[in-house]
Amino acid sequence: MPSRDTPDTYLVLDHVVTPATNEIACEGRVTRVEPKSMEVLVHLLGHAGEVVSREALQDAIWGDVVVGDDSLTGAIIKLRKAFGD
């Protein structure tokens, strides 16, 4: 979940990302993503310009909860669709 230090919105290319509502907006189209997908995006935005390993992402987002690789892969797929990639 985004922390108190997280900005209200991020501008990613021509998309406005609003973590509080799990929304990604572009040209009047608003896409809602699942909370875990938004957490992945916010974590990546917080580490822009850095290489973030799969293990680091899983630890940061899911912590001690044991999840399969498909959980992170699914979150990334949903984000890519929201960005039209």
Buried (B, 14 or more C-beta within 10 A) or exposed (E): EBEEEBEEBBEBEEBEBBBEEBBBBBEEEEBBBEBBBBBBBBBBBBEEEEEBEEEEBBEBBBEEEEEEEEBBEBBBEBBEEBBEE
